[in-house]
């Protein structure tokens, strides 16, 4: 997986643009999904302006590159999608 970052991932906020596997997506929200006391699982909600499809990036704040995963909303659940390229 290749990550190209213009700023730390923790600084991504609503309205920022994120390119995932060639898809141009927009950040809708960025928040703590689960707090495990020693680490936090973070969730970035994304959407495609053109298709109105929803996506998520999930990662642990202390191990971003090792734990980041990409999900696409399918009907009512998010399914993991292979993450090849990521930039913001």
C-alpha positions as semicolon CSV with decimal commas, in nm:
position;residue;x (nm);y (nm);z (nm)
1;X;0,000;0,000;0,000
2;X;0,118;0,350;-0,084
3;X;0,025;0,653;0,131
4;X;0,087;1,012;0,019
5;X;0,000;1,261;0,295
6;X;-0,011;1,639;0,277
7;X;-0,069;1,660;0,655
8;X;-0,102;1,416;0,949
9;X;-0,407;1,191;0,919
10;X;-0,528;1,316;1,259
11;X;-0,576;1,661;1,101
12;X;-0,823;1,539;0,835
13;X;-1,159;1,709;0,886
14;X;-1,503;1,750;0,729
15;X;-1,475;1,875;0,372
16;X;-1,117;1,755;0,313
17;X;-1,055;1,553;-0,004
18;X;-0,912;1,201;0,013
19;X;-0,817;0,987;-0,286
20;X;-0,854;0,613;-0,225
21;X;-0,771;0,358;-0,497
22;X;-0,836;0,630;-0,756
23;X;-1,171;0,740;-0,607
24;X;-1,201;1,108;-0,514
25;X;-1,385;1,113;-0,179
26;X;-1,479;1,380;0,072
27;X;-1,448;1,357;0,451
28;X;-1,784;1,372;0,626
29;X;-1,661;1,305;0,983
30;X;-1,348;1,200;1,174
31;X;-1,383;1,071;1,529
32;X;-1,282;0,816;1,794
33;X;-1,464;0,491;1,719
34;X;-1,336;0,301;2,024
35;X;-1,107;0,410;2,308
36;X;-0,896;0,122;2,439
37;X;-0,710;0,341;2,695
38;X;-0,365;0,267;2,544
39;X;-0,477;0,335;2,185
40;X;-0,777;0,472;2,001
41;X;-0,948;0,322;1,699
42;X;-1,027;0,614;1,471
43;X;-1,293;0,631;1,202
44;X;-1,308;0,863;0,902
45;X;-1,644;0,865;0,726
46;X;-1,613;0,940;0,353
47;X;-1,854;0,981;0,064
48;X;-1,838;1,006;-0,313
49;X;-2,005;1,330;-0,423
50;X;-2,080;1,188;-0,770
51;X;-2,240;0,855;-0,667
52;X;-2,343;0,935;-0,305
53;X;-2,178;0,608;-0,192
54;X;-2,041;0,587;0,163
55;X;-1,699;0,462;0,271
56;X;-1,485;0,447;0,585
57;X;-1,118;0,452;0,674
58;X;-1,039;0,291;1,010
59;X;-0,705;0,296;1,189
60;X;-0,542;0,291;1,531
61;X;-0,392;0,629;1,618
62;X;-0,058;0,485;1,735
63;X;-0,005;0,254;1,432
64;X;-0,164;0,426;1,133
65;X;0,026;0,267;0,845
66;X;0,013;-0,084;0,993
67;X;-0,358;-0,080;1,078
68;X;-0,538;0,141;0,824
69;X;-0,826;-0,031;0,644
70;X;-1,081;0,084;0,386
71;X;-1,449;-0,013;0,384
72;X;-1,739;0,039;0,144
73;X;-2,102;0,047;0,260
74;X;-2,292;-0,242;0,100
75;X;-2,666;-0,236;0,174
76;X;-2,645;-0,209;0,557
77;X;-2,291;-0,320;0,649
78;X;-1,942;-0,198;0,564
79;X;-1,728;-0,451;0,377
80;X;-1,350;-0,427;0,371
81;X;-1,197;-0,331;0,036
82;X;-0,828;-0,382;-0,047
83;X;-0,640;-0,057;0,000
84;X;-0,378;0,008;-0,268
85;X;-0,331;0,386;-0,284
86;X;-0,426;0,657;-0,038
87;X;-0,357;1,030;-0,047
88;X;-0,485;1,350;0,103
